[in-house]
Amino acid sequence: MKDQEEQHLHSLWRPIERKCMFLLQQKNTKTTLLQIHAFMLRHSIETNLTIFTKFIAACASLSSLSAITHVRRWFDVRPHRNDAFLCNAMIKAHMGLNHFTQSFTLYRDLRRDEEGFVPNKITFLTMAKCCALNVASWEGLQIHGHVIKYGFCLDLYVSTALLDMYAKLGIMGSAGKVFEDMPERSLVSWTALICGYARAGDMERAKKLFDEMPEKEDSVLYNAMIDGYVKLGDLDSARSLFNQMPDRNVISWTTMINGYCSRGDVASARLLFDSMPEKNLVSWNAMIGGYCQNKQPHDALKLFHEMQSSTLFKPDEVTIVSILPAIADLGAHDLGEWVHHFVQRKKLGKATNVCTALVDMYAKCGEISKAKKVFDEMPEREIASWNALINGYAVNGCAKEACEVFLEMQNERVMPNDVTMIGVLSACNHGGLVEEGKRWFKAMAEFGLTPKIEHYGCMVDLLGKAGCVDEAEKLIGSMPYEANGIILTSLLFAYWSLNNVKGAENVLNKLIDIEPINNGSYVMLRNLYAAKKRWEDVEEIRRLMRRNGAKKEAGCSVIEVDSRVLEFVSGDRLHPNWEMMQSVLRNLWMHMRGQQPDKTAA
């Protein structure tokens, strides 16, 4: 009926108006739209409400601020501002650019206008969406009041829009009330409420509604429920729903993969990943990030190489940020350089998180000067960027430089956080800067920070290495935390360095209760006994180690050759090139002793 009315209306138009409408329906640029507007003004077509409304929609489709500003100027000076069709188009245009404040202001001004603007169903659908996108709770309540005032509260589409708005704002009580008052409900209404409860973490109500829902074919609904269970750590319920899904999509699979990785079950995550009928870049990123998150850098790099060689997907910001920690952990400098060049080639260097990951990677690979260069070239920095450089200087033994960066950070008025202070205290620890460390530890209160056990651990280690064991013991006694294995090990090392057997014995007795299988703790006291020639005590320590099941961890070394990371474990005879390596070692040994190497073996 509406189409017939429009056709009848168009039949009354002049040919020049029909031509203008045809031009507006084409794909336009800002230049062509300005030309069309000039055409409209020249022929006095701008008074045609339908054509001017179409002109607003055409400008909005460009997502251009200048285009919207231009059309808004003309909207403000034209008559007939009480036409809901025209006004809705202008409100939508602002919303399309995420200019929610302008949408709200225009709506408010129009209602106050003397011309008598009366909002319709489309107005309320648009305004409810604006409130949800802008997290505008107060404005949302006002819109709900206007819906009731103008008699749209029983309309299915408007009620669903309000329900969805409240759900996205997290006001689930109001969302539930709107749902209860609806005379009829659509699939979208049910989905909006269930998704809202799932996002809010109320899986009990979400599941109750899910079970009551008459039709459950929508994958969006299943994905929201699975995501809710995953965020609560209930992987069993998530997997049960995943198995029930009539139509799984990439989002369903990837959500489950993220869930298993978060729980530390990387094997189950990889099994799902390999079973996926279709993967996208997000799926690859999830699995690569899962390996890094669970300290499996070798597998992360292997999967990264597989993605490059077997798919057409190109790494994005998320891939880069996921893979760089694995490169850093393995010290794979050559591969890190390749990633850096890739970032520059693809112009990803403006992303703060990418640059921060590069700073961290270079620092952990021992290339602290390159880390500083990346940091200096960053267009914007966040607290994590400063932390990466400070910690980088700390792990590379550059205590003075770390403290200088920390002071520069304060001059830039960037407030430090807990991670910053761990980096600063670690730098003081590595550099033996006892007074500096004490100063910054006391200054944490000035920054509004409460020292955590990690900060106390840094200070105990710093004092212990400086031989201030009494002060370290006093600090441990003043902690609001129970001393953990790391702190006690630092104290034990301090007593070992001072050849203080009695102190070491006291600390080891506490450590055995916390970490009975930590081989290093026993070895330090055993070596102290050996130095004092207390052989019976040495044997007693060995018996204690056997009784508690303390075992020495196998030594491990990692090297990078031709962008490939190779790992060697002490005592491992399963390496594919083990015999060749042994032959080379024997020849080197003979060469060092001045003997003729075995050329046949080589």
VOGU-3710 file (C-alpha; in Angstrom, 3 decimals, decimal comma):
1> mkdqeeqhlh> 0,000/0,000/0,000  2,807/2,344/0,959  4,674/1,534/-2,284  1,518/2,290/-4,272  1,170/5,663/-2,515  4,814/6,492/-3,255  4,384/5,496/-6,908  1,289/7,728/-7,110  3,225/10,552/-5,464  6,154/10,110/-7,860
11> slwrpierkc> 3,757/10,219/-10,797  2,811/13,759/-9,698  6,445/14,869/-9,656  8,047/16,941/-12,357  10,533/15,113/-14,623  13,350/17,121/-13,023  12,386/15,736/-9,565  12,299/12,153/-10,846  15,740/12,698/-12,386  17,075/14,019/-9,075
21> mfllqqkntk> 15,715/10,991/-7,187  17,343/8,704/-9,762  20,705/10,433/-9,232  20,434/10,103/-5,445  19,773/6,371/-5,767  23,113/5,855/-7,536  26,469/5,274/-5,840  27,728/8,756/-5,048  30,805/10,487/-3,675  30,898/13,666/-1,634
31> ttllqihafm> 31,653/15,660/-4,791  28,740/14,210/-6,766  26,387/14,752/-3,807  27,393/18,418/-3,618  26,713/18,678/-7,346  23,295/17,057/-6,855  22,571/19,487/-4,028  23,445/22,408/-6,266  21,129/20,905/-8,873  18,366/20,694/-6,214
41> lrhsietnlt> 18,843/24,339/-5,199  18,925/25,571/-8,771  15,639/23,873/-9,597  14,001/24,460/-6,169  13,756/20,722/-5,512  14,992/20,928/-1,887  11,426/21,710/-0,826  10,431/18,172/-1,822  10,483/16,343/1,547  11,010/12,893/0,049
51> iftkfiaaca> 13,951/14,004/-2,078  15,591/15,974/0,742  15,190/12,991/3,071  16,842/10,809/0,436  19,631/13,387/0,173  20,233/13,116/3,951  20,374/9,309/3,700  22,805/9,522/0,757  25,132/11,836/2,737  24,915/9,513/5,755
61> slsslsaith> 25,945/6,530/3,589  29,362/8,178/3,010  30,167/8,109/6,771  31,776/11,508/6,232  31,763/14,153/8,963  31,908/17,025/6,472  28,970/15,573/4,492  26,825/15,233/7,640  27,802/18,742/8,800  26,812/20,127/5,393
71> vrrwfdvrph> 23,417/18,443/5,309  22,715/19,357/8,974  23,198/23,065/8,177  20,529/22,846/5,509  18,260/20,736/7,717  18,338/23,387/10,467  17,168/26,236/8,187  14,472/24,434/6,206  10,724/24,345/7,007  8,702/21,177/7,750
81> rndaflcnam> 10,986/20,095/10,588  7,961/18,399/12,112  8,031/15,640/9,473  8,986/12,431/11,324  10,358/10,767/8,184  12,736/13,684/7,571  13,763/14,051/11,236  14,422/10,330/11,663  16,788/10,426/8,677  18,795/13,252/10,306
91> ikahmglnhf> 18,928/11,499/13,707  20,090/8,281/11,988  22,758/10,184/10,068  24,337/11,369/13,326  24,076/7,887/14,826  25,844/6,412/11,790  28,940/8,459/12,680  28,635/7,500/16,370  27,690/11,096/17,151  25,228/9,965/19,781
101> tqsftlyrdl> 25,208/13,264/21,665  24,090/15,076/18,507  21,338/12,495/17,999  20,067/13,010/21,555  20,327/16,802/21,296  18,481/16,876/17,961  15,716/14,623/19,300  15,318/16,856/22,378  15,290/20,081/20,320  12,765/18,680/17,863
111> rrdeegfvpn> 10,366/17,781/20,680  10,667/21,331/22,009  10,189/22,831/18,552  7,044/24,918/18,077  6,317/23,126/14,797  5,156/20,118/16,808  7,396/17,170/15,950  5,726/13,895/16,962  8,086/10,874/17,208  6,968/7,648/15,567
121> kitfltmakc> 7,971/3,995/15,817  11,142/4,491/13,736  12,192/7,376/15,999  12,040/5,174/19,077  13,795/2,253/17,389  16,636/4,631/16,444  16,848/6,304/19,853  16,836/2,987/21,747  19,739/1,816/19,588  21,570/5,117/20,284
131> calnvasweg> 21,187/4,632/24,033  22,519/1,067/23,854  25,526/2,021/21,706  26,392/5,031/23,883  25,732/3,218/27,198  23,365/6,061/28,026  21,226/4,685/30,874  19,544/7,952/31,902  18,600/8,828/28,305  17,326/5,259/27,877
141> lqihghviky> 14,924/5,709/30,796  13,697/8,971/29,238  13,091/7,285/25,877  11,137/4,514/27,628  8,979/7,192/29,259  8,297/8,798/25,876  7,404/5,392/24,383  4,716/4,996/27,052  3,541/8,600/26,585  3,059/8,229/22,839
151> gfcldlyvst> 1,395/4,815/23,108  4,040/2,566/21,535  4,665/0,361/24,594  2,638/-2,541/23,145  4,322/-2,420/19,743  6,376/-5,603/19,203  9,308/-3,882/17,489  9,558/-0,945/19,901  9,257/-3,218/22,966  11,953/-5,501/21,565
161> alldmyaklg> 14,194/-2,477/20,939  13,710/-1,326/24,549  14,378/-4,847/25,844  17,572/-5,049/23,784  18,607/-1,578/24,990  18,205/-2,515/28,670  19,992/-5,844/28,115  22,992/-4,128/26,491  23,047/-1,546/29,280  23,108/-4,399/31,807
171> imgsagkvfe> 19,833/-3,285/33,441  18,397/-6,790/33,430  15,563/-6,050/35,882  14,035/-3,536/33,436  14,746/-5,832/30,477  12,858/-8,668/32,201  9,945/-6,349/33,034  9,610/-5,215/29,406  9,695/-8,866/28,304  6,970/-9,848/30,795
181> dmperslvsw> 4,698/-6,973/29,675  4,963/-7,831/25,964  1,620/-9,142/24,597  3,530/-11,046/21,932  7,192/-12,005/21,637  9,359/-12,693/18,624  12,452/-14,845/18,273  14,468/-11,608/18,480  12,800/-10,709/21,813  13,720/-14,064/23,374
191> talicgyara> 17,264/-13,889/21,979  17,837/-10,323/23,249  16,827/-11,211/26,816  18,741/-14,512/26,954  21,876/-12,867/25,507  21,557/-10,101/28,094  21,469/-12,557/30,986  24,387/-14,495/29,473  26,479/-11,306/29,136  25,634/-10,413/32,740
201> gdmerakklf> 26,878/-13,844/33,878  23,437/-14,939/35,129  23,532/-18,307/33,382  20,840/-19,786/35,624  18,167/-17,417/34,307  19,609/-17,548/30,804  19,359/-21,358/30,774  15,814/-21,285/32,203  14,661/-18,952/29,423  16,636/-20,943/26,854
211> dempekedsv> 14,786/-24,120/27,848  11,408/-22,293/27,712  12,084/-20,727/24,307  9,729/-22,197/21,674  12,319/-22,231/18,862  16,061/-22,583/19,309  17,526/-22,588/15,823  19,446/-19,315/15,990  23,242/-19,749/16,160  23,549/-16,263/17,733
221> lynamidgyv> 21,614/-17,542/20,740  23,747/-20,675/21,115  26,954/-18,658/20,744  25,862/-16,225/23,478  25,040/-19,103/25,829  28,349/-20,860/25,099  30,261/-17,604/25,619  28,488/-17,064/28,946  29,437/-20,525/30,195  33,023/-20,108/28,960
231> klgdldsars> 33,431/-16,815/30,840  32,212/-18,524/34,014  34,690/-21,365/33,450  31,899/-23,952/33,051  33,390/-25,745/30,041  31,257/-28,864/30,531  27,986/-26,944/30,055  29,519/-24,990/27,181  30,624/-28,201/25,448  27,203/-29,782/25,999
241> lfnqmpdrnv> 25,484/-26,861/24,238  28,147/-26,852/21,531  27,405/-30,509/20,815  23,652/-29,781/20,658  24,008/-26,926/18,154  22,134/-27,622/14,919  24,424/-25,309/12,961  27,876/-24,479/14,351  29,746/-21,569/12,853  33,301/-20,235/13,183
251> iswttmingy> 32,308/-18,167/16,232  31,041/-21,289/18,045  34,274/-23,207/17,436  36,520/-20,257/18,301  34,649/-19,543/21,551  35,195/-23,137/22,668  38,875/-22,981/21,700  39,307/-19,790/23,769  37,546/-21,475/26,686  39,792/-24,532/26,701
261> csrgdvasar> 42,919/-22,361/26,346  41,817/-20,188/29,284  41,416/-23,328/31,401  44,868/-24,575/30,361  43,535/-27,527/28,354  45,453/-26,732/25,179  45,212/-30,338/23,919  41,385/-30,178/23,794  41,570/-26,748/22,181  43,902/-28,060/19,468
271> llfdsmpekn> 41,656/-31,075/18,870  38,726/-28,720/18,216  40,907/-26,455/16,082  41,983/-29,353/13,867  38,338/-30,504/13,583  37,029/-27,135/12,381  35,382/-27,438/8,952  36,276/-23,825/8,225  38,786/-21,507/9,909  39,235/-17,766/9,773
281> lvswnamigg> 42,041/-15,519/10,997  40,349/-15,133/14,397  40,463/-18,930/14,866  44,187/-19,073/14,052  44,845/-16,132/16,386  42,912/-17,832/19,186  44,953/-21,037/18,926  48,300/-19,240/18,567  47,418/-16,978/21,513  46,330/-20,037/23,515
291> ycqnkqphda> 49,750/-21,643/23,107  51,485/-18,412/24,191  49,108/-17,976/27,125  49,954/-21,497/28,330  53,737/-21,087/27,951  54,096/-23,300/24,877  56,060/-20,958/22,586  57,396/-23,754/20,347  53,885/-24,857/19,419  52,825/-21,227/18,911
301> lklfhemqss> 55,659/-20,634/16,436  54,998/-23,940/14,671  51,322/-23,041/14,190  52,283/-19,527/13,059  54,527/-21,006/10,364  51,745/-23,413/9,389  49,286/-20,521/8,988  51,717/-18,710/6,723  52,515/-21,727/4,560  49,078/-23,371/4,253
311> tlfkpdevti> 46,570/-20,489/4,222  45,983/-17,184/2,483  45,464/-15,376/5,792  47,838/-12,525/6,504  48,783/-11,795/10,125  46,927/-8,853/11,653  47,495/-6,850/14,841  46,109/-9,639/17,027  48,382/-12,236/15,374  51,433/-10,034/15,879
321> vsilpaiadl> 50,621/-9,317/19,523  50,000/-13,054/20,092  53,163/-14,374/18,444  55,712/-11,806/19,678  55,662/-13,075/23,312  56,492/-16,590/22,010  59,379/-15,163/19,985  60,552/-13,267/23,066  60,381/-16,357/25,298  62,534/-18,328/22,856
331> gahdlgewvh> 64,901/-15,462/22,017  64,204/-16,001/18,290  65,698/-12,682/17,253  65,776/-13,346/13,476  62,098/-14,241/13,416  61,370/-11,179/15,553  63,174/-9,010/13,001  61,038/-10,547/10,227  57,859/-9,758/12,177  59,054/-6,190/12,713
341> hfvqrkklgk> 59,663/-5,752/8,967  56,218/-7,233/8,301  54,685/-4,706/10,707  56,421/-1,858/8,875  55,425/-3,225/5,451  51,762/-3,580/6,413  51,749/-0,202/8,220  50,743/-1,731/11,567  53,341/0,337/13,423  50,813/2,935/14,568
351> atnvctalvd> 49,061/0,398/16,798  50,258/0,971/20,369  49,846/-2,671/21,424  51,937/-3,877/18,446  54,771/-1,436/19,208  54,674/-2,376/22,901  54,973/-6,073/21,998  57,952/-5,245/19,741  59,671/-3,348/22,585  59,149/-6,341/24,871
361> myakcgeisk> 60,383/-8,810/22,240  63,603/-6,912/21,440  64,352/-6,406/25,143  63,937/-10,098/25,944  66,097/-11,029/22,932  68,879/-8,856/24,403  68,526/-6,115/21,764  67,738/-3,343/24,214  68,941/-0,572/21,867  66,419/-1,720/19,231
371> akkvfdempe> 63,738/-1,848/21,907  64,526/1,782/22,812  64,434/2,800/19,130  60,952/1,278/18,668  59,814/2,984/21,886  61,142/6,390/20,771  59,369/6,082/17,399  55,974/5,211/18,892  53,315/7,791/17,905  51,454/7,146/21,176
381> reiaswnali> 52,432/5,358/24,370  50,389/3,688/27,054  51,430/2,535/30,520  52,253/-0,940/29,157  54,759/0,632/26,711  56,683/2,312/29,530  56,540/-0,889/31,571  57,958/-2,937/28,680  60,985/-0,649/28,310  61,639/-0,341/32,069
391> ngyavngcak> 61,428/-4,123/32,497  63,577/-4,572/29,385  66,348/-2,465/30,871  65,956/-4,382/34,148  66,376/-7,867/32,638  69,356/-6,643/30,613  71,108/-5,369/33,754  70,750/-1,678/32,832  69,527/-0,451/36,210  70,519/3,184/35,709
401> eacevflemq> 68,718/3,405/32,349  65,595/1,778/33,809  65,461/4,377/36,585  65,994/7,182/34,057  63,041/5,961/31,969  60,954/5,760/35,145  61,775/9,395/35,950  60,990/10,408/32,358  57,659/8,600/32,697  56,837/10,665/35,796
411> nervmpndvt> 57,825/13,876/33,990  55,338/12,909/31,254  52,712/12,686/34,043  52,063/8,990/33,409  51,078/7,343/36,692  52,918/4,064/37,392  51,040/0,867/38,220  51,983/-2,355/40,023  53,809/-3,727/36,965  55,864/-0,529/36,644
421> migvlsacnh> 57,064/-0,795/40,235  58,020/-4,467/39,809  60,177/-3,417/36,852  61,801/-0,559/38,787  62,502/-2,707/41,866  63,837/-5,525/39,669  66,184/-3,040/37,993  67,439/-1,875/41,401  67,848/-5,542/42,353  69,910/-6,374/39,253
431> gglveegkrw> 72,020/-3,241/39,690  72,497/-3,570/43,450  70,917/-0,150/44,007  69,780/-0,751/47,592  69,006/2,835/48,621  67,281/3,536/45,305  65,171/0,401/45,733  64,179/1,383/49,279  63,248/4,857/48,089  60,912/3,657/45,339
441> fkamaefglt> 59,404/0,946/47,525  58,429/3,584/50,107  57,203/5,903/47,317  54,559/3,393/46,208  52,112/4,853/48,733  52,579/8,298/47,125  51,499/6,777/43,795  48,395/5,312/45,437  49,772/1,764/45,190  49,753/-0,933/47,854
451> pkiehygcmv> 52,830/-3,217/47,694  51,932/-6,751/46,676  53,862/-9,905/47,507  55,831/-9,541/44,242  57,121/-6,124/45,354  58,114/-7,522/48,751  59,858/-10,371/46,908  61,955/-7,902/44,896  62,948/-6,042/48,064  63,840/-9,216/49,991
461> dllgkagcvd> 66,024/-10,353/47,082  67,668/-6,921/46,849  68,410/-6,771/50,591  69,553/-10,398/50,667  72,039/-9,927/47,813  73,387/-6,850/49,577  73,974/-8,932/52,701  71,273/-7,148/54,715  69,633/-10,379/55,910  68,418/-8,935/59,216
471> eaekligsmp> 66,618/-6,154/57,350  65,244/-8,714/54,888  63,936/-10,861/57,762  62,344/-7,776/59,343  60,655/-6,884/56,048  59,265/-10,427/55,694  57,885/-10,211/59,224  56,118/-6,913/58,419  54,443/-8,259/55,261  50,635/-8,580/55,258
481> yeangiilts> 51,162/-11,833/53,326  52,502/-15,290/54,105  56,022/-15,694/52,735  55,954/-17,832/49,575  58,588/-20,126/48,091  60,166/-17,398/45,972  60,749/-15,073/48,939  62,104/-17,840/51,164  64,400/-19,056/48,362  65,801/-15,515/48,044
491> llfaywslnn> 66,430/-15,471/51,791  68,031/-18,912/51,667  70,348/-17,715/48,883  71,315/-14,727/51,047  72,285/-16,997/53,962  74,143/-19,298/51,551  76,135/-16,315/50,209  77,090/-15,398/53,789  77,954/-19,018/54,687  75,385/-18,759/57,489
501> vkgaenvlnk> 74,478/-22,422/58,101  72,076/-21,829/60,970  70,062/-19,229/59,076  69,957/-21,456/55,987  68,736/-24,415/58,088  65,862/-22,354/59,523  64,765/-21,155/56,103  64,996/-24,632/54,536  62,749/-26,072/57,246  60,076/-23,558/56,227
511> lidiepinng> 60,682/-24,131/52,515  60,228/-27,902/52,785  56,655/-27,345/53,968  55,911/-25,110/50,955  58,027/-26,660/48,169  59,165/-30,140/49,248  60,353/-31,105/45,729  62,361/-27,942/44,979  65,811/-29,401/44,321  67,671/-26,058/44,412
521> syvmlrnlya> 66,830/-25,334/48,039  68,350/-28,613/49,268  71,441/-28,173/47,093  72,304/-24,784/48,626  72,284/-26,144/52,182  74,053/-29,341/51,090  76,854/-27,275/49,553  77,136/-25,250/52,753  77,526/-28,478/54,756  80,117/-29,749/52,267
531> akkrwedvee> 82,128/-26,513/52,590  82,145/-27,027/56,365  83,066/-30,749/55,845  79,897/-31,849/57,638  79,585/-35,029/55,581  76,924/-36,667/57,764  74,690/-33,642/57,255  75,380/-33,828/53,503  74,129/-37,429/53,480  71,120/-36,452/55,579
541> irrlmrrnga> 70,171/-33,807/52,995  70,477/-36,427/50,229  68,211/-38,810/52,154  65,742/-35,972/52,713  65,743/-35,202/48,989  65,004/-38,838/48,125  62,280/-39,057/50,774  60,533/-35,897/49,512  60,961/-36,805/45,844  63,086/-33,753/45,019
551> kkeagcsvie> 64,548/-34,056/41,533  66,804/-31,823/39,546  65,159/-30,389/36,455  66,938/-31,242/33,212  68,973/-28,411/31,739  67,672/-26,966/28,507  69,156/-24,656/25,880  67,538/-22,983/22,888  69,247/-21,587/19,789  67,954/-20,033/16,586
561> vdsrvlefvs> 69,445/-21,203/13,266  68,107/-19,918/9,931  64,946/-18,604/11,650  64,316/-22,076/13,129  64,292/-22,463/16,909  66,076/-25,620/18,120  65,829/-26,916/21,681  68,328/-29,252/23,387  67,586/-31,003/26,685  70,307/-32,464/28,902
571> gdrlhpnwem> 70,354/-36,277/28,708  67,931/-36,402/25,776  68,973/-39,109/23,316  65,806/-38,915/21,221  66,914/-35,941/19,140  66,905/-36,961/15,427  70,471/-35,709/14,963  71,784/-37,021/18,285  74,485/-39,303/16,801  75,789/-36,559/14,508
581> mqsvlrnlwm> 75,964/-34,102/17,408  77,838/-36,623/19,547  80,309/-37,207/16,714  80,935/-33,452/16,362  81,400/-33,105/20,135  83,907/-35,992/20,192  85,906/-34,383/17,366  85,874/-31,025/19,160  87,049/-32,705/22,346  89,896/-34,447/20,504
591> hmrgqqpdkt> 90,854/-31,185/18,793  90,984/-29,407/22,175  93,310/-32,146/23,489  95,572/-31,778/20,456  94,595/-35,161/18,965  93,757/-35,894/15,366  89,926/-35,823/14,838  88,212/-38,885/13,381  87,510/-37,752/9,793  85,483/-40,854/8,949
601> aa> 83,085/-40,168/11,821  82,697/-36,565/10,700
//
